[in-house]
Amino acid sequence: MPDPAYLAQLSSAMQAAVREAQGLVDEGELGAPLATVVRHARDLHDILVEELGVGSRSVEDHTGGALATMGERLRALERYLGAH
């Protein structure tokens, strides 16, 4: 199992990136700055999924669905980006 402090740092950074991306959307940003932040958030999400072990029931139990929820928010931001 990965270091819990490392996982917490990844999670915090990913959540901050998603909040920043949403702020850019709220401000009407559709260009490179938004794409960069969304890509960074996706990279962090992918690292977390890999570190925790994809598809593991214990991972789902451990994260309480938070990782899946963040993935859904990221997909929504990526779709938004792709549509504009």
DSSP file (Angstrom, degrees, kcal/mol; ACC not computed):
  #  RESIDUE AA STRUCTURE BP1 BP2  ACC     N-H-->O    O-->H-N    N-H-->O    O-->H-N    TCO  KAPPA ALPHA  PHI   PSI    X-CA   Y-CA   Z-CA
    1    1 A M              0   0    0      0, 0.0    51,-0.1     0, 0.0    50,-0.0   0.000 360.0 360.0 360.0 134.4    0.0    0.0    0.0
    2    2 A P        -     0   0    0      0, 0.0     3,-0.0     0, 0.0    49,-0.0  -0.155 360.0 -77.8 -64.6 163.1    1.3    3.4   -0.9
    3    3 A D     >  -     0   0    0      1,-0.2     4,-2.2     2,-0.0     3,-0.3  -0.454  36.5-141.3 -62.2 122.9    2.3    6.0    1.7
    4    4 A P  H  > S+     0   0    0      0, 0.0     4,-2.4     0, 0.0     5,-0.2   0.839 101.5  55.5 -58.6 -34.2   -1.0    7.6    3.0
    5    5 A A  H  > S+     0   0    0      2,-0.2     4,-2.1     1,-0.2     5,-0.1   0.906 107.8  49.1 -65.6 -39.6    0.7   11.0    3.2
    6    6 A Y  H  > S+     0   0    0     -3,-0.3     4,-2.5     2,-0.2    -1,-0.2   0.925 111.4  49.2 -63.2 -45.4    1.6   10.8   -0.5
    7    7 A L  H  X S+     0   0    0     -4,-2.2     4,-2.7     1,-0.2    -2,-0.2   0.889 110.0  51.6 -61.8 -39.5   -1.9    9.8   -1.4
    8    8 A A  H  X S+     0   0    0     -4,-2.4     4,-2.6     2,-0.2    -1,-0.2   0.896 109.9  49.3 -64.5 -40.1   -3.3   12.7    0.6
    9    9 A Q  H  X S+     0   0    0     -4,-2.1     4,-2.5     2,-0.2    -2,-0.2   0.924 112.2  47.8 -65.2 -44.0   -1.0   15.1   -1.2
   10   10 A L  H  X S+     0   0    0     -4,-2.5     4,-2.6     2,-0.2    -2,-0.2   0.932 113.1  48.6 -60.1 -45.8   -2.0   13.7   -4.6
   11   11 A S  H  X S+     0   0    0     -4,-2.7     4,-2.6     1,-0.2    -2,-0.2   0.917 112.2  47.8 -62.3 -44.8   -5.7   13.9   -3.6
   12   12 A S  H  X S+     0   0    0     -4,-2.6     4,-2.4     1,-0.2    -1,-0.2   0.914 112.9  48.4 -63.3 -42.8   -5.4   17.5   -2.4
   13   13 A A  H  X S+     0   0    0     -4,-2.5     4,-2.2     2,-0.2    -2,-0.2   0.901 112.3  49.3 -65.0 -40.3   -3.5   18.6   -5.5
   14   14 A M  H  X S+     0   0    0     -4,-2.6     4,-2.4     2,-0.2    -2,-0.2   0.931 111.6  48.3 -65.1 -44.8   -6.1   16.9   -7.7
   15   15 A Q  H  X S+     0   0    0     -4,-2.6     4,-2.4     1,-0.2    -2,-0.2   0.899 111.3  50.6 -62.6 -40.2   -9.0   18.5   -5.9
   16   16 A A  H  X S+     0   0    0     -4,-2.4     4,-2.5     1,-0.2    -1,-0.2   0.901 110.1  50.2 -63.5 -40.6   -7.3   21.9   -6.1
   17   17 A A  H  X S+     0   0    0     -4,-2.2     4,-2.6     2,-0.2    -2,-0.2   0.896 110.5  49.1 -66.0 -39.6   -6.7   21.5   -9.8
   18   18 A V  H  X S+     0   0    0     -4,-2.4     4,-2.5     2,-0.2    -2,-0.2   0.913 111.9  48.9 -66.2 -41.4  -10.4   20.6  -10.4
   19   19 A R  H  X S+     0   0    0     -4,-2.4     4,-2.2     2,-0.2    -2,-0.2   0.912 111.8  49.4 -62.7 -41.5  -11.5   23.6   -8.4
   20   20 A E  H  X S+     0   0    0     -4,-2.5     4,-2.2     2,-0.2    -2,-0.2   0.921 110.9  49.8 -63.2 -43.2   -9.2   25.8  -10.4
   21   21 A A  H  X S+     0   0    0     -4,-2.6     4,-2.3     1,-0.2    -2,-0.2   0.923 110.4  49.6 -61.3 -44.3  -10.5   24.4  -13.6
   22   22 A Q  H  X S+     0   0    0     -4,-2.5     4,-2.7     1,-0.2    -1,-0.2   0.888 109.0  53.2 -63.4 -37.7  -14.1   25.0  -12.5
   23   23 A G  H  X S+     0   0    0     -4,-2.2     4,-1.5     2,-0.2    -1,-0.2   0.898 108.1  50.1 -62.0 -40.6  -13.1   28.6  -11.6
   24   24 A L  H  <>S+     0   0    0     -4,-2.2     5,-2.8     2,-0.2     4,-0.4   0.904 110.8  49.6 -64.5 -40.8  -11.7   29.1  -15.1
   25   25 A V  H ><5S+     0   0    0     -4,-2.3     3,-1.7     1,-0.2    -2,-0.2   0.934 108.5  52.7 -61.3 -45.6  -14.9   27.7  -16.6
   26   26 A D  H 3<5S+     0   0    0     -4,-2.7    -1,-0.2     1,-0.3    -2,-0.2   0.807 108.5  51.2 -60.6 -29.2  -17.0   30.0  -14.4
   27   27 A E  T 3<5S-     0   0    0     -4,-1.5    -1,-0.3    -5,-0.2    -2,-0.2   0.478 122.1-108.1 -85.9  -3.3  -14.9   32.9  -15.7
   28   28 A G  T < 5 +     0   0    0     -3,-1.7     2,-0.3    -4,-0.4    -3,-0.2   0.578  63.5 155.9  89.7  10.0  -15.5   31.9  -19.3
   29   29 A E      < +     0   0    0     -5,-2.8    -1,-0.3    -6,-0.2    -2,-0.1  -0.563   7.3 158.9 -73.8 127.7  -12.0   30.6  -20.1
   30   30 A L        +     0   0    0     -2,-0.3    -1,-0.1    54,-0.0    54,-0.1   0.354  47.2  79.2-126.1   1.1  -12.1   28.0  -22.9
   31   31 A G  S >> S-     0   0    0      3,-0.1     4,-2.1     4,-0.0     3,-0.5   0.144  99.3 -48.3 -99.8-150.7   -8.5   28.1  -24.1
   32   32 A A  H 3> S+     0   0    0      1,-0.2     4,-2.7     2,-0.2     5,-0.2   0.818 124.4  59.2 -56.7 -40.4   -5.1   26.7  -23.2
   33   33 A P  H 3> S+     0   0    0      0, 0.0     4,-1.9     0, 0.0    -1,-0.2   0.929 110.2  43.5 -58.6 -42.9   -5.1   27.7  -19.5
   34   34 A L  H <> S+     0   0    0     -3,-0.5     4,-2.7     2,-0.2     5,-0.2   0.929 113.2  51.5 -65.9 -44.9   -8.2   25.6  -18.9
   35   35 A A  H  X S+     0   0    0     -4,-2.1     4,-2.3     1,-0.2    -1,-0.2   0.889 109.5  50.9 -60.0 -39.8   -6.8   22.7  -21.0
   36   36 A T  H  X S+     0   0    0     -4,-2.7     4,-2.1     2,-0.2    -1,-0.2   0.920 112.2  45.3 -64.5 -44.9   -3.6   22.7  -19.0
   37   37 A V  H  X S+     0   0    0     -4,-1.9     4,-2.5    -5,-0.2    -2,-0.2   0.906 113.7  49.0 -67.7 -41.9   -5.3   22.6  -15.6
   38   38 A V  H  X S+     0   0    0     -4,-2.7     4,-2.5     2,-0.2    -2,-0.2   0.912 111.2  50.4 -64.5 -41.7   -7.7   19.9  -16.7
   39   39 A R  H  X S+     0   0    0     -4,-2.3     4,-2.4    -5,-0.2    -1,-0.2   0.901 110.7  49.6 -62.2 -41.3   -4.8   17.8  -18.1
   40   40 A H  H  X S+     0   0    0     -4,-2.1     4,-2.3     2,-0.2    -2,-0.2   0.921 111.0  48.9 -63.6 -44.5   -2.9   18.3  -14.8
   41   41 A A  H  X S+     0   0    0     -4,-2.5     4,-2.5     1,-0.2    -2,-0.2   0.909 111.1  50.7 -61.7 -42.0   -6.0   17.2  -12.8
   42   42 A R  H  X S+     0   0    0     -4,-2.5     4,-2.8     2,-0.2    -2,-0.2   0.915 108.8  51.6 -62.4 -43.3   -6.4   14.1  -15.1
   43   43 A D  H  X S+     0   0    0     -4,-2.4     4,-2.1     1,-0.2    -1,-0.2   0.923 111.6  46.8 -59.3 -44.5   -2.8   13.2  -14.6
   44   44 A L  H  X S+     0   0    0     -4,-2.3     4,-2.4     2,-0.2    -2,-0.2   0.904 112.0  50.5 -65.1 -41.2   -3.1   13.4  -10.8
   45   45 A H  H  X S+     0   0    0     -4,-2.5     4,-2.6     1,-0.2    -2,-0.2   0.926 110.0  50.4 -61.2 -45.1   -6.4   11.4  -10.9
   46   46 A D  H  X S+     0   0    0     -4,-2.8     4,-2.3     1,-0.2    -1,-0.2   0.885 109.6  50.7 -62.4 -39.3   -4.7    8.7  -13.1
   47   47 A I  H  X S+     0   0    0     -4,-2.1     4,-3.0     2,-0.2    -1,-0.2   0.927 110.8  49.3 -63.6 -44.6   -1.8    8.5  -10.6
   48   48 A L  H  X S+     0   0    0     -4,-2.4     4,-2.4     2,-0.2     5,-0.2   0.929 110.7  49.5 -60.5 -45.8   -4.2    8.1   -7.7
   49   49 A V  H  X S+     0   0    0     -4,-2.6     4,-1.5     1,-0.2    -1,-0.2   0.925 113.9  46.4 -59.4 -44.5   -6.1    5.3   -9.5
   50   50 A E  H  < S+     0   0    0     -4,-2.3    -2,-0.2     1,-0.2    -1,-0.2   0.925 112.6  49.2 -64.4 -45.1   -2.9    3.5  -10.3
   51   51 A E  H  < S+     0   0    0     -4,-3.0    -1,-0.2     1,-0.2    -2,-0.2   0.864 115.2  44.0 -63.2 -36.5   -1.5    3.9   -6.8
   52   52 A L  H  < S-     0   0    0     -4,-2.4    -1,-0.2    -5,-0.2    -2,-0.2   0.683 119.0-105.7 -85.6 -18.0   -4.7    2.6   -5.2
   53   53 A G    ><  -     0   0    0     -4,-1.5     3,-1.5    -5,-0.2     6,-0.2   0.746  33.6-103.4  92.0 101.8   -5.2   -0.3   -7.6
   54   54 A V  T 3  S+     0   0    0      1,-0.2     3,-0.1    -4,-0.1    -4,-0.0  -0.220  97.5   6.7 -57.7 136.3   -8.0    0.0  -10.2
   55   55 A G  T 3  S+     0   0    0      1,-0.2     2,-0.4     2,-0.1    -1,-0.2   0.467  84.9 145.2  76.0   2.7  -11.2   -1.9   -9.6
   56   56 A S    <>  -     0   0    0     -3,-1.5     4,-2.1     1,-0.2     3,-0.5  -0.608  46.4-146.4 -77.9 126.9  -10.4   -3.0   -6.1
   57   57 A R  H  > S+     0   0    0     -2,-0.4     4,-2.7     1,-0.2     5,-0.2   0.885 101.4  56.0 -58.8 -38.2  -13.4   -3.2   -3.9
   58   58 A S  H  > S+     0   0    0      1,-0.2     4,-2.7     2,-0.2    -1,-0.2   0.849 105.0  52.9 -64.2 -32.1  -11.2   -2.2   -0.9
   59   59 A V  H  > S+     0   0    0     -3,-0.5     4,-2.8     2,-0.2     5,-0.2   0.937 109.6  47.8 -65.9 -46.1  -10.2    0.9   -2.8
   60   60 A E  H  X>S+     0   0    0     -4,-2.1     4,-1.1     1,-0.2     5,-0.9   0.917 114.8  46.2 -60.6 -42.7  -13.8    1.9   -3.4
   61   61 A D  H  <5S+     0   0    0     -4,-2.7     3,-0.2     1,-0.2    -1,-0.2   0.918 113.1  50.7 -63.1 -42.8  -14.5    1.3    0.2
   62   62 A H  H  <5S+     0   0    0     -4,-2.7    -2,-0.2     1,-0.2    -1,-0.2   0.885 115.9  39.4 -64.3 -41.0  -11.4    3.2    1.2
   63   63 A T  H ><5S-     0   0    0     -4,-2.8     3,-2.0    -5,-0.1    -1,-0.2   0.581  97.3-136.1 -89.6  -8.3  -12.2    6.3   -0.9
   64   64 A G  T 3<5 -     0   0    0     -4,-1.1    -3,-0.2     1,-0.3    -4,-0.1   0.791  67.8 -60.7  60.6  27.2  -15.9    6.3   -0.2
   65   65 A G  T 3><S+     0   0    0     -5,-0.9     4,-2.4    -6,-0.2    -1,-0.3   0.426 110.1 121.2  81.6  -2.3  -16.6    6.9   -3.9
   66   66 A A  H <> S+     0   0    0     -3,-2.0     4,-2.5     1,-0.2     5,-0.2   0.891  72.7  51.2 -62.8 -39.4  -14.7   10.2   -3.8
   67   67 A L  H  > S+     0   0    0      1,-0.2     4,-2.1     2,-0.2    -1,-0.2   0.900 110.9  48.1 -65.9 -40.0  -12.2    9.1   -6.5
   68   68 A A  H  > S+     0   0    0      2,-0.2     4,-2.1     1,-0.2    -1,-0.2   0.902 111.1  51.3 -65.2 -40.8  -15.1    8.0   -8.8
   69   69 A T  H  X S+     0   0    0     -4,-2.4     4,-2.3     2,-0.2    -2,-0.2   0.912 109.9  48.7 -62.8 -43.2  -16.8   11.4   -8.2
   70   70 A M  H  X S+     0   0    0     -4,-2.5     4,-2.4     1,-0.2    -1,-0.2   0.884 109.3  53.6 -65.4 -37.0  -13.7   13.3   -9.0
   71   71 A G  H  X S+     0   0    0     -4,-2.1     4,-2.5     2,-0.2    -1,-0.2   0.897 108.3  49.8 -61.9 -40.1  -13.3   11.2  -12.2
   72   72 A E  H  X S+     0   0    0     -4,-2.1     4,-2.1     2,-0.2    -2,-0.2   0.905 109.9  50.2 -65.4 -41.7  -16.8   12.1  -13.2
   73   73 A R  H  X S+     0   0    0     -4,-2.3     4,-2.2     2,-0.2    -2,-0.2   0.905 111.0  49.8 -62.5 -40.7  -16.2   15.8  -12.6
   74   74 A L  H  X S+     0   0    0     -4,-2.4     4,-2.8     2,-0.2    -2,-0.2   0.925 108.7  51.3 -63.8 -44.4  -13.0   15.6  -14.7
   75   75 A R  H  X S+     0   0    0     -4,-2.5     4,-2.6     1,-0.2    -1,-0.2   0.892 109.2  51.7 -60.1 -38.8  -14.9   13.8  -17.5
   76   76 A A  H  X S+     0   0    0     -4,-2.1     4,-2.4     2,-0.2    -1,-0.2   0.916 111.4  46.7 -63.7 -42.6  -17.5   16.6  -17.4
   77   77 A L  H  X S+     0   0    0     -4,-2.2     4,-2.6     2,-0.2    -2,-0.2   0.897 112.2  50.7 -65.5 -39.7  -14.7   19.2  -17.7
   78   78 A E  H  X S+     0   0    0     -4,-2.8     4,-2.4     2,-0.2    -2,-0.2   0.902 110.8  48.5 -65.7 -40.1  -13.1   17.3  -20.5
   79   79 A R  H  X S+     0   0    0     -4,-2.6     4,-1.8     2,-0.2    -2,-0.2   0.920 111.0  51.3 -63.6 -42.7  -16.4   17.1  -22.4
   80   80 A Y  H  X S+     0   0    0     -4,-2.4     4,-0.7     1,-0.2     3,-0.2   0.932 111.2  47.8 -58.1 -47.1  -16.9   20.8  -21.9
   81   81 A L  H >< S+     0   0    0     -4,-2.6     3,-0.9     1,-0.2    -1,-0.2   0.910 111.2  50.7 -60.4 -43.7  -13.4   21.5  -23.2
   82   82 A G  H 3< S+     0   0    0     -4,-2.4    -1,-0.2     1,-0.2    -2,-0.2   0.776 107.2  54.3 -66.8 -26.8  -14.0   19.3  -26.2
   83   83 A A  H 3<        0   0    0     -4,-1.8    -1,-0.2    -3,-0.2    -2,-0.2   0.622 360.0 360.0 -82.7 -12.9  -17.3   21.0  -27.0
   84   84 A H    <<        0   0    0     -3,-0.9    -2,-0.2    -4,-0.7    -1,-0.2   0.404 360.0 360.0-117.9 360.0  -15.7   24.4  -27.2
